[in-house]
């Protein structure tokens, strides 16, 4: 029985599970949208929303708390391969979170992300979704977003495509 047990295990040891969720959150903040399975998206969403709420405070303690979760062996600076000079690492997420993402939601009290179902994965039939950060305060539910994928209908016993 799973009474009062929160979170999913994903069939992974705890350190690998934490690394998976950190990587998904980092990718979400870098690209504003990720395609993943439904269960992973449901676990990533509350983490990402708590970090955005924390980033809206924009003080040094909030930065330290965010870095404690997001940063794991990602340096702030790196050597640019073309110019051979030290530059900001493009995979370093914390400045993007505090300077781009958090100001976008300064007047919003929550609900910074959206999960859109896009169908089943072809290999194993896992339900796939797009987890994306919402763009503005007012979003019309009737309009389609650019990251929504077209769901192809399946038919027959083995799910052949039309």
C-alpha positions as CSV (number, residue, x, y, z in Angstrom):
1,X,0.0,0.0,0.0
2,X,1.2,3.5,-0.8
3,X,-0.6,5.4,1.9
4,X,1.1,8.8,2.5
5,X,4.0,8.0,0.2
6,X,4.8,10.9,-2.0
7,X,6.9,10.9,-5.2
8,X,7.6,8.3,-7.7
9,X,10.6,6.0,-7.9
10,X,11.0,5.5,-11.7
11,X,12.8,2.3,-11.0
12,X,15.9,4.1,-10.0
13,X,18.1,4.4,-6.9
14,X,17.6,7.7,-5.0
15,X,20.7,9.4,-6.3
16,X,20.0,8.6,-9.9
17,X,16.4,9.7,-9.4
18,X,17.5,13.1,-8.0
19,X,19.9,13.5,-10.9
20,X,17.2,12.7,-13.4
21,X,14.8,15.3,-11.9
22,X,17.6,18.0,-11.6
23,X,18.5,17.4,-15.3
24,X,14.8,17.7,-16.4
25,X,14.4,20.9,-14.3
26,X,17.6,22.4,-15.8
27,X,16.5,21.5,-19.3
28,X,13.1,23.1,-18.7
29,X,14.7,26.3,-17.6
30,X,17.1,26.3,-20.5
31,X,14.6,25.6,-23.3
32,X,11.3,26.7,-21.8
33,X,9.8,23.3,-22.9
34,X,10.7,19.7,-22.7
35,X,9.1,16.5,-24.1
36,X,9.1,13.7,-21.5
37,X,6.8,11.0,-20.1
38,X,3.8,12.0,-18.1
39,X,4.9,10.7,-14.8
40,X,8.3,12.5,-15.0
41,X,6.6,15.7,-16.0
42,X,4.2,15.4,-13.0
43,X,7.2,15.1,-10.7
44,X,9.2,17.9,-12.3
45,X,6.4,20.4,-12.4
46,X,6.2,21.2,-8.6
47,X,9.9,21.4,-8.3
48,X,10.2,23.9,-11.1
49,X,7.3,26.0,-9.8
50,X,8.8,26.2,-6.3
51,X,12.2,27.3,-7.8
52,X,10.5,30.0,-9.9
53,X,8.6,31.2,-6.8
54,X,11.9,31.3,-4.9
55,X,13.6,33.1,-7.8
56,X,10.9,35.8,-7.7
57,X,12.2,36.9,-4.3
58,X,15.5,37.8,-6.0
59,X,17.8,38.0,-2.9
60,X,21.1,36.4,-2.2
61,X,19.5,33.7,0.0
62,X,17.1,32.7,-2.8
63,X,20.0,32.5,-5.2
64,X,21.9,30.2,-2.8
65,X,18.8,28.0,-2.3
66,X,18.3,27.7,-6.1
67,X,21.9,27.0,-6.7
68,X,21.9,24.3,-4.0
69,X,19.2,22.4,-6.0
70,X,20.1,23.2,-9.7
71,X,23.9,23.4,-9.6
72,X,25.6,20.0,-9.6
73,X,29.0,20.1,-11.2
74,X,28.0,22.9,-13.7
75,X,30.6,25.6,-13.7
76,X,29.7,29.3,-14.1
77,X,32.5,29.9,-16.6
78,X,34.1,27.8,-19.2
79,X,36.6,28.1,-22.1
80,X,35.0,28.9,-25.4
81,X,36.1,26.4,-28.0
82,X,36.3,28.9,-30.9
83,X,37.9,31.9,-29.3
84,X,39.8,30.1,-26.5
85,X,38.7,32.7,-24.0
86,X,36.9,32.3,-20.7
87,X,33.2,33.0,-21.1
88,X,29.9,32.3,-19.3
89,X,28.8,28.7,-19.6
90,X,25.6,28.6,-21.7
91,X,24.4,25.6,-19.7
92,X,24.5,27.6,-16.4
93,X,20.8,28.1,-15.6
94,X,20.7,30.3,-12.5
95,X,21.1,33.7,-14.2
96,X,18.5,32.8,-16.8
97,X,16.1,31.8,-14.0
98,X,16.6,35.0,-12.1
99,X,16.9,37.5,-15.0
100,X,14.6,36.1,-17.6
101,X,12.1,33.5,-16.2
102,X,11.3,35.0,-12.8
103,X,10.5,38.5,-14.0
104,X,8.1,37.1,-16.5
105,X,5.9,35.8,-13.7
106,X,6.3,38.7,-11.2
107,X,2.5,39.4,-11.2
108,X,1.5,35.7,-11.2
109,X,0.8,33.7,-8.0
110,X,1.5,30.3,-9.4
111,X,0.8,28.0,-12.3
112,X,3.9,28.8,-14.3
113,X,3.9,25.6,-16.3
114,X,1.6,23.6,-18.4
115,X,1.5,19.9,-19.3
116,X,0.1,19.1,-22.7
117,X,-0.5,15.4,-23.7
118,X,0.9,14.5,-27.1
119,X,0.2,10.8,-27.4
120,X,2.0,7.6,-26.8
121,X,5.7,6.9,-27.4
122,X,6.1,4.5,-30.4
123,X,8.5,2.1,-28.8
124,X,6.8,1.2,-25.5
125,X,3.5,3.1,-25.5
126,X,4.5,5.4,-22.6
127,X,2.2,8.5,-22.5
128,X,4.3,11.5,-23.7
129,X,3.7,15.1,-22.7
130,X,5.2,18.5,-23.4
131,X,6.0,20.4,-20.2
132,X,6.4,24.0,-21.0
133,X,6.6,27.3,-19.1
134,X,3.7,29.5,-19.8
135,X,4.4,32.7,-21.8
136,X,2.2,35.4,-20.4
137,X,-0.4,36.1,-17.7
138,X,-3.4,35.8,-20.0
139,X,-3.6,32.7,-22.2
140,X,-6.6,31.8,-24.2
141,X,-7.3,28.1,-23.9
142,X,-8.7,28.0,-27.4
143,X,-5.4,29.0,-29.0
144,X,-2.8,26.4,-30.0
145,X,0.8,26.8,-28.9
146,X,3.8,26.3,-31.1
147,X,5.1,23.4,-29.0
148,X,2.0,21.3,-29.2
149,X,2.7,18.2,-31.4
150,X,0.2,16.7,-33.7
151,X,-1.2,13.4,-32.3
152,X,-1.5,10.8,-35.0
153,X,-4.4,8.4,-34.5
154,X,-3.7,4.8,-34.1
155,X,-6.0,1.9,-35.2
156,X,-6.0,-1.8,-35.0
157,X,-4.8,-4.2,-32.4
158,X,-1.1,-3.2,-32.7
159,X,-1.6,0.5,-33.2
160,X,-0.7,0.8,-36.8
161,X,-0.7,4.4,-38.0
162,X,-3.1,5.7,-40.6
